[in-house]
Amino acid sequence: MNKNLIIGIIAILILVGGGMYVAHSNSEKVETEKAAMMKKDEDAKMMKEKEDAVMKKTDEKMDGGKDEKAMMGTGYIFKNGKMMVDTDGKMSPMTQSVTLKNGSSVSLAGLVTKKDGTTFQLKEGQSIWEDGSIVTDPSMMKEKEDAAMEK
C-alpha cells in the first residue's frame, strides 16, 4: 500500500507541476505579447510626435511667421521689386550686397550666389535668411495673385 500511495503522490505532483508549467508558459506568452504591444504603441507615439514636429516646422515656414523668422536671424526679402532687410520684424531697404553665414551672397537685385557658385533669382515674396533657408511668404503671393486678377 505504501507503494501505491507513493505512486499516487508522484502522479499528483507530476500533474500539479505540469499544470503550473503550462500556466507559467501562458503567463510568459501573455507578458511577451503585452510588451510587444506596448513597444508598438510607443513606436507609433514617437512616430506621430516626429510627424507633428515636421508638420509644425513646415507650417511655420509656409506661414512666414515672425517667430520662425526671428529664429533664423536677419532675412533678405524680395518685395515690390527690390530687396528689403528684415531684422527682428523691422523692414528697411537693403543698401549693399551681403554675404550670409553659410557663405552665400545676396545682391541688391535679389540674385543669390551660393558658396559653390550656383545662382538663382529670388522671386516676389521670397526671402533668404542667415542660415541659408529660403521662405516664400504666402501673403505676398496672394497680393501678387490679387493684383493679376484685377488686371
Buried (B, 14 or more C-beta within 10 A) or exposed (E): EEEEEEEEEEEEEEEEEEEEEEEEEEEEEEEEEEEEEEEEEEEEEEEEEEEEEEEEEEEBBEBBBEEBBBEBBBBBBBBEEEBBBBEEEEEEEBEEBBEBEEEBBBBBEBBBBBEEEEEBEBEBBBBBBBEBBBBBBEEBBEBEEEEEEEE
